[in-house]
Amino acid sequence: MKKATTILGIILLIMTGCGKGNKQSSDNFITINVTANYPKKELILQDFMNVEYIPLETKDDFITMAYIQAIGKDVIIVRNRRQTSDGDIFFFDRKNGKALKKINRQGQGAEEYGFLLWVTLDEDNNEIIVNDRHRKILVYDLSGKFKRSFDHKEDAIYNPVYNFDKDNLICIDYVRDFDEEPSNKFFIISKQDGNITKEIPIPYKEKKSTILITVDPATGAGISVGARNQELVPFHDSWLLVEPCADTIYSYSRDHAMKPFIVRTPSMQSMEQPEVFLFPGVLTDRYFFMQTVKKEYDFATDTGFPRNELVYDKLENTLFKSVVYNSDFSNKKPIDMVYDITLINNDEIAFLQRIEAPDLVEAYEKGQLKGKLKEIAAELDEESNPVIMMAKYKK
């Protein structure tokens, strides 16, 4: 228990502180050399995705940073800053961004959450599922009425937690990132009582943490940073399971079939410091966007974990170093297709991204916007709520 308490302390500190080559194999998985240099490929987002913009209505009681949590048929759910949760859960109309309602059940009671980590929308059951950092999951109806709660697995912290099917959630046990020995961290759990439906083992030999920790010489306090990209990546009706210590990223379907999707070289286990990790991001029928992250950081300058954007083009059967531009910005504004977006388990929507109102106001005043985004920006001021960019798969 002492070890678990120590691990939990570290986790809470992190949460609050802080050309050609590599062809598609005959086994239908991709092999990627994470240290190789690839030719550059520039892409325009609108060439392979349909892009829509939704300005979130700004009202006195609906001021939000708009960290996107979920999107449904009719609503977009957002919340405020992750590090200092105020408990507010905002619902906006998916079509026009009109403010619909705000729910807040933060508190110390049995039917309340203490620190909101994530909100999952369960449209099949007309519920929202709130993941509490205090090792608990609470379920409410869409008006905020409490229905039930259950605890995380003993000595575990689930983060993130997503819909898997009508009856189950899929989640990562965040504590497992700190275990010295290999252990399972992917779980399918019941939406009703939290019982584990299935553990999903990812094989690897030795733990390779994505976290760097040092001590502030002035205060003696621990400082930690990590290359924690998304490790549960949706792709239509499946999930990609990313264990940074492993050499293989697996695809896991709703019928519990697991198969290799991406294999990295050189082996993670053979790499000496600084290690290079591989994370997938947006996936389309043609393009697989990925990112390599090198585990190095300068605590004095607060910079590090350099990222390298990659894309696998299925049509050309080739890997590239990628740059993706949003053509609604005339100044060639690049888009991060892996890290700074919200990936959605949805056959219509590939990803969502919030765009800050001050950035749009500045771009509008400089004449850098086009089309619908320009029209929206003309109605904003610097105090407006963010605008949500919705990128949809082209049929």
N, C-alpha and C positions, 0 to 999 in steps of 0.2 A: 504493500500500500504506500510505503514511503516513496518508492520509485514512481508509482502512478501519480502521487501528489507533485513530485518534482517535475515530471513530464507535463502535467496540467499547468503548472506555473509558467513553464517555458512557452507553452502554447498560448496562454492568455497574454503573455508579454508580446508575442509576435502579432497577435490579433489586434492589440491596442497600440503597439509601438511602430509599430512600424509601417564546256558545255555539254555535251552529251555525257552519258554515264548512267549509272543506276537505272536499269530498265525494269519494267514490270515483269515479275517472274512468272514462270509457267504455273506456279502454285497460287497465282492470283493474289499475291501480296507485293508490296513495294519494298525495295531495299534501298536505304539511304545512308550515304557516308556523311556523317555530321561534321566532319572536318574538311570536306572537299570544297573547292571553289567552283561555283556554277555560273553559267552565262546569265546575264540580266534579261528579265522579261518585264515589260511595262504593260499593264492592263488597265482598262477603263471599267469601273464597276458597272456602269449602265449597259455595257456590251454583253454582260452575262447575267445580270440581275435586274429585276424591276425595283425601282427605288421610290418610296413614298415618304412624305414628311408629315408628322402630326405635332402641331404646336400644343403643348399642354396649357390649358386655361389657367390664367393667373388670377387668384382671388385672395383676399386678406387671410382667409383661413385655409388656403390651399397653396402655400408657398413650399416648394419642395426642391431638393437637389436632384430628384428623379433618378435614383439608382434603380434600374429596371429589375423587377423581380419575376414577372410573368406577363404573358399576353394570352388572352382567350378570344373567343368568337366576338365578344362585345366589349371587353374591358382590357385596359393596360394597368398593371399594378406596379407601383413604385414606392420607394421609401427614402428616408434621408440618410445622412452620412453613416457609414458602416461602423466607424470606430467609436462614435458616441451616440448610440441608438437612443432616440427619443420615443420610440414605440409607435410612431405614426405610420399607418398603412393607407396609401392613397389609391383610389380607383378613378380612372379617367376613361371616357368613351374611346373605344378603339378607332372609330371612324373620324371623329372631329376633335378629339382631345378635350372635350367638355368635362369639367370636374363633376364627379358623380357622388362620391362619399368618401369619408375618412373614418378609419377604425383605429382605436388605440386601446389595447387591453394590457398595457404594461403595468406591472405592479408586483407585489409580493404574495398575492393570494394564490390559492390552488388552481384557479381558472385563468391565471394571468401569466404572461411571459416576463422574465426579468431583463433579458438583453436579446433583442431580435437579431438573429443571424441571417435568416432568409425566409421568404414567403413563397410557398408553392401553391399554385392554383390547381384545384382538382375539379374540373368541369363535369366529369362523369358523376361525381357525388355531390356537386354543388357545395364544395367546401374549400376553405383555405387552410393550409397546413403551415404552422409557424414553427420554425426551428429555433429553439432557445439555447443560447450559449451555456446555460446552466444545466446542460445534459438532459433536456426535456423537449418533447414535441407536443404541441397543443393544436387541436383541431377545432375550427369554428365554422359556422355556416357563413354565407356570403354577406350577412348583415352584422357579423361579429359576435353572434351568440355562441357561447361555449358548448361544445359537444362531448369532447373526451380529451384525455392526454395520456402519454406513456413516456417512460424514461428511455434514454439511450442505453445501449448495451453497457454492461458494467465495465468501468475503466476505459470508456470510449467517449469520443466527441464526434458526432456526425456533422460533417460540413464538407461539401454541400449535401442537400437532400432534394431529390427530384422525383417526379412521377415516373413510374415504370409501366404499370398497367392499372386497370380499374381497382385492383385490390392491394397493390403493393407500391412501395417506394424503392428507389435505388439510391444508395448513399456511400460516402467514403468515411471511414473511421480516421479522423485527423490524427489521433494519438499514434496510430501505426507509423506515421512518418518519423517518429522519434524512437521506435524500438530498435534495439541493437541487433536483434535477430530477425530473419524474414518472418513475416506474418501476414495473414490476409487482412486487407483493408476495405474491400468492396463487398457490400451486403445488399441483399434484397430483403426488405422488412415489410411486415403487414401494416396496412394503414389503420387497422382496427385496434391493435394492441402492441405493435412494435416488435412482436416476435420475429425472429430471423427465419425467413422463408428459405434463403439460400446464401451460403458464403461462396464467393467467387475467388479462388486462389489464382494469383499471378506468379509464376515461378521465377525466382532469381536466387542468387547465391549469397550476396553480401549487401548490407544496407549502404546506400549512397545518398546521404541527406542532401536536399536542395537548400538547406538552411545554413547560414553563416552566423556565428555568434561571437561577440567580443565583449569586453568590459570597458566601460567609460572610466578612464583613469581619474577623472575629476570627482566623480560621484560614487564609483564602484558599482554602478547599476549595470545590468546586462543590456546589451544592444544586439538586436537580431534582425536580419533581413533574409528574404528567401525568394527563390525563383518559382513561386507557386502559381504557375499557369493553371488553366482549367484541366482537370484530370478525368472528368466525365464529359465526353464530347458527343452530343447527339448527331445522328445521321439517319434521317428518315425514321424507321421503326427500330433502329438499333442504337447502341452506345459504343463509343470507343473507350476502352479502359486503359488509362495511362498510369503505369507504375514506373516512376523515373529510374528506379534501380534496374529495371528489366530491359532486355534488348528488343522485346517484341511488344507492340501495341496491338491489342486484340479488339475485334468487333464482337459485341455481345447482343444477341437478339432477344425478342420477347419470348421466344420458345426455348430460351436458355442455351442456345447453340453459341459456342465461342470458337472463333477461328482467327488466325493471324491476319493482320491488316497492314501493318508497317513493321519492318525489321530494320534496326539501325546497325551500322558499323562505324567505327570499331566498337567492340563489345564494351558496354558500360562497366563491366567488371574489370576490364583490362586497362581502363583509363586512369592515369594518375592526375593529381590536382594540377590545374583546375579542370574539373570534369565539364563535359558539354552534354546538356540534356536536350531531349527532343519532345516537342509538344505539337499536336495537331490543332487546327482551328476550324475555319469555315470549310465545309466540304460540299461540292456540287457534283453533278453527274460528270463534269469534265475536269474541274480543278480541285485539287486537294492542297489547301494552304496549311503550312506548318511553320514552326519557329524553332531555331536552336538557341539555347541560352547557356552562356558560359558562366561557371560558378566562380566568379571573382568580383570583389567589391572593395572599394576604398572608403573606409568608414570616415576618414578625415574630410573628404570632399563630398561624401554621401552620393557617390556615383558607382555604377558597376552593373553586373549582370548584363553584359552586352548581348543584344538579340540580333539574329540574322533571319530575315524573312525568306521562306522558300515556297515554291509551288510545284506540284507535280501535275503536268498536263497529260491527261490520259489520251487525248487525241494524238499528240506528238510523241507520247511514250517517253517523256524526257523531264528531267528536273531543272528548275531555274531558280535563280535568286530573283525574288519578285518585288515589284512596286505596283500598288493598286491606287488609282486616282479616282476621285469623285468629280465627274465632269460638271457638276453644278457649281463647282468652285473654279473660276478662271485662272487662279494662281496655282493650279496643279497641286491640290491638297491631298497628300497620301493618307490612306486608311490602313490601320493595323487590322489585319484579318484574323488575328489569333488572340491577342491579349486584351485590348481596350474595347471589347464588344461584349454583348450578351448573346450567347448561343441558345437557340430555342429548339426543343424537340417537337418539330412541327413540319408537316409535309409542304406547307405553303411558304413559311418564313425561314430564311437561313439565319439571319441575325438581326439584332437591334442595337442601335447606338444612340446615346444622348448627345446632343450638341448644345453647348452652353449659349445662352442668349447673348452675353457680352461679346463672345466670339463672332456670332452672326451679325450683331449690330456693327461691329468694327469692319467685318468683311463687306457688309452692305454699303457703308459709308465710303469704302475704298473702291466700290464698283466691281467687286470680285465675285458676285453671285449671279446666277442665271435661273430662269424658269420659275417653277413653283417655290423653290427655296427663297428666291429673291422677293417674291410676293409676301411670303410669310415674314421674312426678316424686316420688311418695311413696316410691319405692325408691331414690332417688338421694341422694348427698351431694355436697359441693362438689368432691371429688376424682374424681368419676365422669367417664368419657368422655362426650363430647357425645351428644346424641340427633339422629338424622337424620330430618328431615321429608321425606316423599316425596309430591309432588303429581302426581296422575295425571289424564290427560284423562278426562272423562266421556263415555261412549259415547252 
